[in-house]
Structure formats: C-alpha cells, structure tokens
Amino acid sequence: MKTRTVLGSIFASIAVLVIGWQAGNAATIAASQASASATTGGATGAASTDSTAGSTTSSTGSTSSKSKSTSSSSSASSKDGTYNGTTVQTEFGPMQVAIVVSNGKISDVKPLQLTNADGRSQQISNYAVPILRSEVLSAQSAKVASVGGATYTSDGYLQSLQSAIDKAGL
C-alpha cells in the first residue's frame, strides 16, 4: 500500500512538471513573438534609456516634475529598454532576471541566472520560471504568488524582478 502511494505521488509530480513545462513553452513562444514585434519599433529608444536609467532612479523628485510637463506617451516610452535585476543568492544558487519594457509595460522577463546547485534545483527552476514569467506578465508586477514546491526559486526570482522593476521606474 505504501509503495502505491509513493508511486502515485511520483506520477502526479511528473504530470505537474510536464503540464507546467508545456504551458511555459506555449507562453514563451507567444511572448517572444509579441516581444519581437514590439521591440522592432522601439530599438532607438532603448539605447538612450539605458544611459539615463541611473539618473532616473537617483532623482525621483525631478522625474516626477518632468513627467508632469511632458505628454504621457513620451514618459512611458522613456522607460523602454532592458533592465537587469540584482543577483539574489538563494540556498540553491544565484537567481537573476532582466525585464524588457515596451510602451511603459513589462513585455518580457528573461532569466539571466537560474538556481543550479544540483540537478533537482535545475529541474525546479525549469518548472517554476515559465509559470512565474507568465504570472508576472499578467500582473505587471512582482506581486505574484510563489510556485508551490519552488519557494527558494520563486523568492529569488521575484526579488531580482523587483529590483529590475525599481530600476525601470515602473
């Protein structure tokens, strides 16, 4: 009886991983296509945004007064670009993500470093990251629930994500 319970648990875990992986791949493909079409028109703004990102985050007061004097469309596009989050050390290795901002919204989240302490932590990252990415793109924030069974990975991902969002000024 105990063997049957253990085997049932293993098969259920495998099913969750396969379904999550398939859902993550579908979301990744759709977002990549949307991201590619969105970034072709804004390539010139991205280079200038990266060079001003430090001054934008360090002078919050002047940014808010500046945004009042400019139109809302130009203030949204001034945030366009790619922003790297800080590297967060988790119990199972480093975690770092970058966000791509288009038209003032998060259009993509790219993993730069994933937990890699052992094979299991890599499996967990491969399972959890597509789910987290999908949730973040829907919520447009780092305020999403952790993925069950991937607490350390989720926490590191969301902390790095929040630092990237802060750098972008979103």
Rosetta constraint file for C-alpha pairs under 8 A:
AtomPair CA 1 CA 5 HARMONIC 6.46 0.50
AtomPair CA 2 CA 6 HARMONIC 6.28 0.50
AtomPair CA 3 CA 7 HARMONIC 6.06 0.50
AtomPair CA 4 CA 8 HARMONIC 6.00 0.50
AtomPair CA 5 CA 9 HARMONIC 6.15 0.50
AtomPair CA 6 CA 10 HARMONIC 6.24 0.50
AtomPair CA 7 CA 11 HARMONIC 6.15 0.50
AtomPair CA 8 CA 12 HARMONIC 6.10 0.50
AtomPair CA 9 CA 13 HARMONIC 6.21 0.50
AtomPair CA 10 CA 14 HARMONIC 6.24 0.50
AtomPair CA 11 CA 15 HARMONIC 6.14 0.50
AtomPair CA 12 CA 16 HARMONIC 6.29 0.50
AtomPair CA 13 CA 17 HARMONIC 6.26 0.50
AtomPair CA 14 CA 18 HARMONIC 6.17 0.50
AtomPair CA 15 CA 19 HARMONIC 6.10 0.50
AtomPair CA 16 CA 20 HARMONIC 5.94 0.50
AtomPair CA 17 CA 21 HARMONIC 5.94 0.50
AtomPair CA 17 CA 127 HARMONIC 6.02 0.50
AtomPair CA 18 CA 22 HARMONIC 6.12 0.50
AtomPair CA 19 CA 23 HARMONIC 6.09 0.50
AtomPair CA 20 CA 24 HARMONIC 5.91 0.50
AtomPair CA 20 CA 127 HARMONIC 6.20 0.50
AtomPair CA 20 CA 128 HARMONIC 7.88 0.50
AtomPair CA 20 CA 130 HARMONIC 7.65 0.50
AtomPair CA 20 CA 131 HARMONIC 7.01 0.50
AtomPair CA 21 CA 25 HARMONIC 6.11 0.50
AtomPair CA 21 CA 126 HARMONIC 7.52 0.50
AtomPair CA 21 CA 127 HARMONIC 5.93 0.50
AtomPair CA 21 CA 130 HARMONIC 7.32 0.50
AtomPair CA 22 CA 26 HARMONIC 6.29 0.50
AtomPair CA 23 CA 27 HARMONIC 6.20 0.50
AtomPair CA 23 CA 130 HARMONIC 7.76 0.50
AtomPair CA 23 CA 131 HARMONIC 7.89 0.50
AtomPair CA 24 CA 28 HARMONIC 5.94 0.50
AtomPair CA 24 CA 130 HARMONIC 4.42 0.50
AtomPair CA 24 CA 131 HARMONIC 6.08 0.50
AtomPair CA 24 CA 134 HARMONIC 7.50 0.50
AtomPair CA 25 CA 29 HARMONIC 6.12 0.50
AtomPair CA 25 CA 130 HARMONIC 7.32 0.50
AtomPair CA 26 CA 30 HARMONIC 6.26 0.50
AtomPair CA 27 CA 31 HARMONIC 5.97 0.50
AtomPair CA 27 CA 130 HARMONIC 7.56 0.50
AtomPair CA 27 CA 134 HARMONIC 6.69 0.50
AtomPair CA 28 CA 32 HARMONIC 5.89 0.50
AtomPair CA 28 CA 130 HARMONIC 7.27 0.50
AtomPair CA 29 CA 33 HARMONIC 6.26 0.50
AtomPair CA 30 CA 34 HARMONIC 6.26 0.50
AtomPair CA 31 CA 35 HARMONIC 5.79 0.50
AtomPair CA 31 CA 107 HARMONIC 7.53 0.50
AtomPair CA 31 CA 108 HARMONIC 6.83 0.50
AtomPair CA 32 CA 36 HARMONIC 5.96 0.50
AtomPair CA 32 CA 108 HARMONIC 7.72 0.50
AtomPair CA 33 CA 37 HARMONIC 6.38 0.50
AtomPair CA 34 CA 38 HARMONIC 6.10 0.50
AtomPair CA 34 CA 107 HARMONIC 7.92 0.50
AtomPair CA 35 CA 39 HARMONIC 5.96 0.50
AtomPair CA 35 CA 107 HARMONIC 6.14 0.50
AtomPair CA 35 CA 108 HARMONIC 6.70 0.50
AtomPair CA 36 CA 40 HARMONIC 6.38 0.50
AtomPair CA 37 CA 41 HARMONIC 7.64 0.50
AtomPair CA 38 CA 42 HARMONIC 7.24 0.50
AtomPair CA 38 CA 102 HARMONIC 6.82 0.50
AtomPair CA 39 CA 43 HARMONIC 6.06 0.50
AtomPair CA 39 CA 102 HARMONIC 7.03 0.50
AtomPair CA 42 CA 46 HARMONIC 6.62 0.50
AtomPair CA 42 CA 80 HARMONIC 7.68 0.50
AtomPair CA 42 CA 102 HARMONIC 7.60 0.50
AtomPair CA 43 CA 47 HARMONIC 7.27 0.50
AtomPair CA 44 CA 48 HARMONIC 7.24 0.50
AtomPair CA 45 CA 49 HARMONIC 6.16 0.50
AtomPair CA 45 CA 77 HARMONIC 7.41 0.50
AtomPair CA 45 CA 78 HARMONIC 7.12 0.50
AtomPair CA 45 CA 80 HARMONIC 6.66 0.50
AtomPair CA 45 CA 81 HARMONIC 7.27 0.50
AtomPair CA 46 CA 50 HARMONIC 6.40 0.50
AtomPair CA 46 CA 80 HARMONIC 5.72 0.50
AtomPair CA 46 CA 81 HARMONIC 4.30 0.50
AtomPair CA 46 CA 82 HARMONIC 7.27 0.50
AtomPair CA 47 CA 51 HARMONIC 6.77 0.50
AtomPair CA 47 CA 81 HARMONIC 7.28 0.50
AtomPair CA 48 CA 52 HARMONIC 6.55 0.50
AtomPair CA 49 CA 53 HARMONIC 5.96 0.50
AtomPair CA 49 CA 78 HARMONIC 6.14 0.50
AtomPair CA 49 CA 79 HARMONIC 6.28 0.50
AtomPair CA 49 CA 80 HARMONIC 6.46 0.50
AtomPair CA 49 CA 81 HARMONIC 6.11 0.50
AtomPair CA 50 CA 81 HARMONIC 6.57 0.50
AtomPair CA 50 CA 82 HARMONIC 7.40 0.50
AtomPair CA 50 CA 83 HARMONIC 7.74 0.50
AtomPair CA 52 CA 56 HARMONIC 6.20 0.50
AtomPair CA 53 CA 57 HARMONIC 6.30 0.50
AtomPair CA 53 CA 167 HARMONIC 6.73 0.50
AtomPair CA 53 CA 168 HARMONIC 6.92 0.50
AtomPair CA 54 CA 58 HARMONIC 6.10 0.50
AtomPair CA 54 CA 167 HARMONIC 7.67 0.50
AtomPair CA 55 CA 59 HARMONIC 5.97 0.50
AtomPair CA 56 CA 60 HARMONIC 6.44 0.50
AtomPair CA 56 CA 63 HARMONIC 6.33 0.50
AtomPair CA 56 CA 169 HARMONIC 7.50 0.50
AtomPair CA 57 CA 166 HARMONIC 7.64 0.50
AtomPair CA 57 CA 167 HARMONIC 6.15 0.50
AtomPair CA 57 CA 168 HARMONIC 7.75 0.50
AtomPair CA 57 CA 169 HARMONIC 6.60 0.50
AtomPair CA 59 CA 63 HARMONIC 6.37 0.50
AtomPair CA 60 CA 64 HARMONIC 6.37 0.50
AtomPair CA 61 CA 65 HARMONIC 6.55 0.50
AtomPair CA 62 CA 66 HARMONIC 5.98 0.50
AtomPair CA 63 CA 67 HARMONIC 6.11 0.50
AtomPair CA 64 CA 68 HARMONIC 6.51 0.50
AtomPair CA 65 CA 69 HARMONIC 6.81 0.50
AtomPair CA 66 CA 70 HARMONIC 6.52 0.50
AtomPair CA 67 CA 71 HARMONIC 7.27 0.50
AtomPair CA 67 CA 72 HARMONIC 7.30 0.50
AtomPair CA 67 CA 75 HARMONIC 5.99 0.50
AtomPair CA 70 CA 74 HARMONIC 6.79 0.50
AtomPair CA 70 CA 75 HARMONIC 6.78 0.50
AtomPair CA 71 CA 75 HARMONIC 6.53 0.50
AtomPair CA 72 CA 76 HARMONIC 6.18 0.50
AtomPair CA 73 CA 77 HARMONIC 6.28 0.50
AtomPair CA 73 CA 103 HARMONIC 7.86 0.50
AtomPair CA 74 CA 78 HARMONIC 6.05 0.50
AtomPair CA 75 CA 79 HARMONIC 7.01 0.50
AtomPair CA 75 CA 104 HARMONIC 7.99 0.50
AtomPair CA 76 CA 80 HARMONIC 7.25 0.50
AtomPair CA 76 CA 103 HARMONIC 5.55 0.50
AtomPair CA 76 CA 104 HARMONIC 4.34 0.50
AtomPair CA 77 CA 102 HARMONIC 7.01 0.50
AtomPair CA 77 CA 103 HARMONIC 5.08 0.50
AtomPair CA 77 CA 104 HARMONIC 5.80 0.50
AtomPair CA 78 CA 104 HARMONIC 7.78 0.50
AtomPair CA 79 CA 101 HARMONIC 6.81 0.50
AtomPair CA 79 CA 102 HARMONIC 7.74 0.50
AtomPair CA 79 CA 103 HARMONIC 7.67 0.50
AtomPair CA 79 CA 104 HARMONIC 5.80 0.50
AtomPair CA 79 CA 168 HARMONIC 6.05 0.50
AtomPair CA 79 CA 169 HARMONIC 7.16 0.50
AtomPair CA 79 CA 170 HARMONIC 7.96 0.50
AtomPair CA 80 CA 100 HARMONIC 7.42 0.50
AtomPair CA 80 CA 101 HARMONIC 4.74 0.50
AtomPair CA 80 CA 102 HARMONIC 4.95 0.50
AtomPair CA 80 CA 103 HARMONIC 6.24 0.50
AtomPair CA 80 CA 104 HARMONIC 6.10 0.50
AtomPair CA 81 CA 100 HARMONIC 5.75 0.50
AtomPair CA 81 CA 101 HARMONIC 5.27 0.50
AtomPair CA 81 CA 102 HARMONIC 6.86 0.50
AtomPair CA 82 CA 98 HARMONIC 6.67 0.50
AtomPair CA 82 CA 99 HARMONIC 5.60 0.50
AtomPair CA 82 CA 100 HARMONIC 4.43 0.50
AtomPair CA 82 CA 101 HARMONIC 6.24 0.50
AtomPair CA 83 CA 98 HARMONIC 5.41 0.50
AtomPair CA 83 CA 99 HARMONIC 5.34 0.50
AtomPair CA 83 CA 100 HARMONIC 6.53 0.50
AtomPair CA 83 CA 101 HARMONIC 7.93 0.50
AtomPair CA 83 CA 164 HARMONIC 5.40 0.50
AtomPair CA 83 CA 165 HARMONIC 7.59 0.50
AtomPair CA 83 CA 167 HARMONIC 6.64 0.50
AtomPair CA 83 CA 168 HARMONIC 6.33 0.50
AtomPair CA 84 CA 96 HARMONIC 7.70 0.50
AtomPair CA 84 CA 97 HARMONIC 6.21 0.50
AtomPair CA 84 CA 98 HARMONIC 4.13 0.50
AtomPair CA 84 CA 99 HARMONIC 6.53 0.50
AtomPair CA 84 CA 163 HARMONIC 7.98 0.50
AtomPair CA 84 CA 164 HARMONIC 5.36 0.50
AtomPair CA 85 CA 96 HARMONIC 6.04 0.50
AtomPair CA 85 CA 97 HARMONIC 5.52 0.50
AtomPair CA 85 CA 98 HARMONIC 5.53 0.50
AtomPair CA 85 CA 99 HARMONIC 7.80 0.50
AtomPair CA 85 CA 160 HARMONIC 4.64 0.50
AtomPair CA 85 CA 161 HARMONIC 5.66 0.50
AtomPair CA 85 CA 162 HARMONIC 7.22 0.50
AtomPair CA 85 CA 163 HARMONIC 4.98 0.50
AtomPair CA 85 CA 164 HARMONIC 4.02 0.50
AtomPair CA 85 CA 165 HARMONIC 7.72 0.50
AtomPair CA 85 CA 167 HARMONIC 7.86 0.50
AtomPair CA 86 CA 96 HARMONIC 6.15 0.50
AtomPair CA 86 CA 97 HARMONIC 7.75 0.50
AtomPair CA 86 CA 160 HARMONIC 5.17 0.50
AtomPair CA 86 CA 163 HARMONIC 6.14 0.50
AtomPair CA 86 CA 164 HARMONIC 7.19 0.50
AtomPair CA 87 CA 94 HARMONIC 6.29 0.50
AtomPair CA 87 CA 95 HARMONIC 5.65 0.50
AtomPair CA 87 CA 96 HARMONIC 4.65 0.50
AtomPair CA 87 CA 97 HARMONIC 7.87 0.50
AtomPair CA 87 CA 113 HARMONIC 7.88 0.50
AtomPair CA 87 CA 160 HARMONIC 6.25 0.50
AtomPair CA 88 CA 94 HARMONIC 5.56 0.50
AtomPair CA 88 CA 95 HARMONIC 5.17 0.50
AtomPair CA 88 CA 96 HARMONIC 6.30 0.50
AtomPair CA 88 CA 156 HARMONIC 5.55 0.50
AtomPair CA 88 CA 157 HARMONIC 7.82 0.50
AtomPair CA 88 CA 159 HARMONIC 7.05 0.50
AtomPair CA 88 CA 160 HARMONIC 6.18 0.50
AtomPair CA 89 CA 93 HARMONIC 5.85 0.50
AtomPair CA 89 CA 94 HARMONIC 4.43 0.50
AtomPair CA 89 CA 95 HARMONIC 6.36 0.50
AtomPair CA 89 CA 156 HARMONIC 7.16 0.50
AtomPair CA 90 CA 94 HARMONIC 5.73 0.50
AtomPair CA 90 CA 95 HARMONIC 7.01 0.50
AtomPair CA 90 CA 115 HARMONIC 7.43 0.50
AtomPair CA 90 CA 152 HARMONIC 6.24 0.50
AtomPair CA 90 CA 153 HARMONIC 7.28 0.50
AtomPair CA 90 CA 156 HARMONIC 6.20 0.50
AtomPair CA 91 CA 152 HARMONIC 6.93 0.50
AtomPair CA 92 CA 115 HARMONIC 5.49 0.50
AtomPair CA 92 CA 116 HARMONIC 6.32 0.50
AtomPair CA 92 CA 117 HARMONIC 4.87 0.50
AtomPair CA 92 CA 118 HARMONIC 7.68 0.50
AtomPair CA 92 CA 121 HARMONIC 6.42 0.50
AtomPair CA 92 CA 152 HARMONIC 7.53 0.50
AtomPair CA 92 CA 153 HARMONIC 7.91 0.50
AtomPair CA 93 CA 114 HARMONIC 7.34 0.50
AtomPair CA 93 CA 115 HARMONIC 4.48 0.50
AtomPair CA 93 CA 116 HARMONIC 5.42 0.50
AtomPair CA 93 CA 117 HARMONIC 5.39 0.50
AtomPair CA 94 CA 113 HARMONIC 6.32 0.50
AtomPair CA 94 CA 114 HARMONIC 6.22 0.50
AtomPair CA 94 CA 115 HARMONIC 5.39 0.50
AtomPair CA 94 CA 116 HARMONIC 7.47 0.50
AtomPair CA 94 CA 156 HARMONIC 7.81 0.50
AtomPair CA 95 CA 111 HARMONIC 7.96 0.50
AtomPair CA 95 CA 112 HARMONIC 7.55 0.50
AtomPair CA 95 CA 113 HARMONIC 4.99 0.50
AtomPair CA 95 CA 114 HARMONIC 4.81 0.50
AtomPair CA 95 CA 115 HARMONIC 5.72 0.50
AtomPair CA 95 CA 153 HARMONIC 7.37 0.50
AtomPair CA 95 CA 156 HARMONIC 5.58 0.50
AtomPair CA 95 CA 157 HARMONIC 5.98 0.50
AtomPair CA 95 CA 160 HARMONIC 7.13 0.50
AtomPair CA 96 CA 111 HARMONIC 6.18 0.50
AtomPair CA 96 CA 112 HARMONIC 5.26 0.50
AtomPair CA 96 CA 113 HARMONIC 4.84 0.50
AtomPair CA 96 CA 114 HARMONIC 6.72 0.50
AtomPair CA 96 CA 156 HARMONIC 7.54 0.50
AtomPair CA 96 CA 157 HARMONIC 6.51 0.50
AtomPair CA 96 CA 160 HARMONIC 5.50 0.50
AtomPair CA 96 CA 161 HARMONIC 7.69 0.50
AtomPair CA 97 CA 109 HARMONIC 6.72 0.50
AtomPair CA 97 CA 110 HARMONIC 5.53 0.50
AtomPair CA 97 CA 111 HARMONIC 4.34 0.50
AtomPair CA 97 CA 112 HARMONIC 5.04 0.50
AtomPair CA 97 CA 113 HARMONIC 6.80 0.50
AtomPair CA 97 CA 157 HARMONIC 6.75 0.50
AtomPair CA 97 CA 160 HARMONIC 5.94 0.50
AtomPair CA 97 CA 161 HARMONIC 6.00 0.50
AtomPair CA 97 CA 164 HARMONIC 7.73 0.50
AtomPair CA 98 CA 109 HARMONIC 5.76 0.50
AtomPair CA 98 CA 110 HARMONIC 5.17 0.50
AtomPair CA 98 CA 111 HARMONIC 6.38 0.50
AtomPair CA 98 CA 112 HARMONIC 6.70 0.50
AtomPair CA 98 CA 161 HARMONIC 6.95 0.50
AtomPair CA 98 CA 164 HARMONIC 6.38 0.50
AtomPair CA 99 CA 106 HARMONIC 6.50 0.50
AtomPair CA 99 CA 107 HARMONIC 7.54 0.50
AtomPair CA 99 CA 108 HARMONIC 5.72 0.50
AtomPair CA 99 CA 109 HARMONIC 4.52 0.50
AtomPair CA 99 CA 110 HARMONIC 6.22 0.50
AtomPair CA 99 CA 161 HARMONIC 7.33 0.50
AtomPair CA 99 CA 164 HARMONIC 6.45 0.50
AtomPair CA 99 CA 165 HARMONIC 7.43 0.50
AtomPair CA 100 CA 106 HARMONIC 5.83 0.50
AtomPair CA 100 CA 107 HARMONIC 5.60 0.50
AtomPair CA 100 CA 108 HARMONIC 5.02 0.50
AtomPair CA 100 CA 109 HARMONIC 6.33 0.50
AtomPair CA 100 CA 110 HARMONIC 7.90 0.50
AtomPair CA 101 CA 105 HARMONIC 5.28 0.50
AtomPair CA 101 CA 106 HARMONIC 4.56 0.50
AtomPair CA 101 CA 107 HARMONIC 5.53 0.50
AtomPair CA 101 CA 108 HARMONIC 7.21 0.50
AtomPair CA 101 CA 168 HARMONIC 7.83 0.50
AtomPair CA 102 CA 106 HARMONIC 6.44 0.50
AtomPair CA 102 CA 107 HARMONIC 5.92 0.50
AtomPair CA 104 CA 170 HARMONIC 7.47 0.50
AtomPair CA 105 CA 140 HARMONIC 7.04 0.50
AtomPair CA 105 CA 170 HARMONIC 7.86 0.50
AtomPair CA 106 CA 137 HARMONIC 6.46 0.50
AtomPair CA 106 CA 140 HARMONIC 6.10 0.50
AtomPair CA 107 CA 137 HARMONIC 6.82 0.50
AtomPair CA 108 CA 133 HARMONIC 7.85 0.50
AtomPair CA 108 CA 137 HARMONIC 6.99 0.50
AtomPair CA 109 CA 133 HARMONIC 6.07 0.50
AtomPair CA 109 CA 137 HARMONIC 7.75 0.50
AtomPair CA 111 CA 129 HARMONIC 7.92 0.50
AtomPair CA 114 CA 122 HARMONIC 7.37 0.50
AtomPair CA 114 CA 125 HARMONIC 6.37 0.50
AtomPair CA 114 CA 153 HARMONIC 7.99 0.50
AtomPair CA 115 CA 121 HARMONIC 6.00 0.50
AtomPair CA 115 CA 122 HARMONIC 6.09 0.50
AtomPair CA 115 CA 125 HARMONIC 6.37 0.50
AtomPair CA 115 CA 153 HARMONIC 6.73 0.50
AtomPair CA 116 CA 121 HARMONIC 5.77 0.50
AtomPair CA 116 CA 122 HARMONIC 5.25 0.50
AtomPair CA 117 CA 121 HARMONIC 6.13 0.50
AtomPair CA 117 CA 122 HARMONIC 7.48 0.50
AtomPair CA 118 CA 122 HARMONIC 6.44 0.50
AtomPair CA 119 CA 123 HARMONIC 6.24 0.50
AtomPair CA 120 CA 124 HARMONIC 6.20 0.50
AtomPair CA 121 CA 125 HARMONIC 6.16 0.50
AtomPair CA 122 CA 126 HARMONIC 6.12 0.50
AtomPair CA 123 CA 127 HARMONIC 6.17 0.50
AtomPair CA 124 CA 128 HARMONIC 5.93 0.50
AtomPair CA 124 CA 149 HARMONIC 7.78 0.50
AtomPair CA 124 CA 150 HARMONIC 6.15 0.50
AtomPair CA 124 CA 153 HARMONIC 7.57 0.50
AtomPair CA 125 CA 129 HARMONIC 5.62 0.50
AtomPair CA 125 CA 150 HARMONIC 7.56 0.50
AtomPair CA 125 CA 153 HARMONIC 6.40 0.50
AtomPair CA 126 CA 130 HARMONIC 7.27 0.50
AtomPair CA 127 CA 131 HARMONIC 7.33 0.50
AtomPair CA 128 CA 132 HARMONIC 6.15 0.50
AtomPair CA 128 CA 147 HARMONIC 6.13 0.50
AtomPair CA 128 CA 150 HARMONIC 6.48 0.50
AtomPair CA 128 CA 153 HARMONIC 7.46 0.50
AtomPair CA 128 CA 154 HARMONIC 7.20 0.50
AtomPair CA 129 CA 133 HARMONIC 5.97 0.50
AtomPair CA 129 CA 154 HARMONIC 7.81 0.50
AtomPair CA 129 CA 157 HARMONIC 7.91 0.50
AtomPair CA 130 CA 134 HARMONIC 6.16 0.50
AtomPair CA 131 CA 135 HARMONIC 6.26 0.50
AtomPair CA 131 CA 147 HARMONIC 7.46 0.50
AtomPair CA 132 CA 136 HARMONIC 6.04 0.50
AtomPair CA 132 CA 144 HARMONIC 7.80 0.50
AtomPair CA 132 CA 146 HARMONIC 7.67 0.50
AtomPair CA 132 CA 147 HARMONIC 7.21 0.50
AtomPair CA 132 CA 154 HARMONIC 7.35 0.50
AtomPair CA 133 CA 137 HARMONIC 6.16 0.50
AtomPair CA 134 CA 138 HARMONIC 6.29 0.50
AtomPair CA 135 CA 139 HARMONIC 6.05 0.50
AtomPair CA 135 CA 144 HARMONIC 6.55 0.50
AtomPair CA 136 CA 140 HARMONIC 5.41 0.50
AtomPair CA 136 CA 141 HARMONIC 5.68 0.50
AtomPair CA 136 CA 142 HARMONIC 6.12 0.50
AtomPair CA 136 CA 143 HARMONIC 7.77 0.50
AtomPair CA 136 CA 144 HARMONIC 6.67 0.50
AtomPair CA 137 CA 141 HARMONIC 7.55 0.50
AtomPair CA 139 CA 143 HARMONIC 7.44 0.50
AtomPair CA 139 CA 144 HARMONIC 7.21 0.50
AtomPair CA 141 CA 162 HARMONIC 7.70 0.50
AtomPair CA 141 CA 165 HARMONIC 7.75 0.50
AtomPair CA 142 CA 158 HARMONIC 5.65 0.50
AtomPair CA 142 CA 159 HARMONIC 7.83 0.50
AtomPair CA 142 CA 161 HARMONIC 6.35 0.50
AtomPair CA 142 CA 162 HARMONIC 5.70 0.50
AtomPair CA 143 CA 158 HARMONIC 7.98 0.50
AtomPair CA 146 CA 150 HARMONIC 7.23 0.50
AtomPair CA 146 CA 151 HARMONIC 6.10 0.50
AtomPair CA 146 CA 154 HARMONIC 5.23 0.50
AtomPair CA 146 CA 155 HARMONIC 6.96 0.50
AtomPair CA 147 CA 151 HARMONIC 6.44 0.50
AtomPair CA 147 CA 154 HARMONIC 6.20 0.50
AtomPair CA 150 CA 154 HARMONIC 5.87 0.50
AtomPair CA 151 CA 155 HARMONIC 6.01 0.50
AtomPair CA 152 CA 156 HARMONIC 6.12 0.50
AtomPair CA 153 CA 157 HARMONIC 6.01 0.50
AtomPair CA 154 CA 158 HARMONIC 6.02 0.50
AtomPair CA 155 CA 159 HARMONIC 6.07 0.50
AtomPair CA 156 CA 160 HARMONIC 6.17 0.50
AtomPair CA 157 CA 161 HARMONIC 6.02 0.50
AtomPair CA 158 CA 162 HARMONIC 6.02 0.50
AtomPair CA 159 CA 163 HARMONIC 6.46 0.50
AtomPair CA 160 CA 164 HARMONIC 6.44 0.50
AtomPair CA 161 CA 165 HARMONIC 6.20 0.50
AtomPair CA 162 CA 166 HARMONIC 6.08 0.50
AtomPair CA 163 CA 167 HARMONIC 6.20 0.50
AtomPair CA 164 CA 168 HARMONIC 6.22 0.50
AtomPair CA 165 CA 169 HARMONIC 6.22 0.50
AtomPair CA 165 CA 170 HARMONIC 5.65 0.50
AtomPair CA 166 CA 170 HARMONIC 6.33 0.50
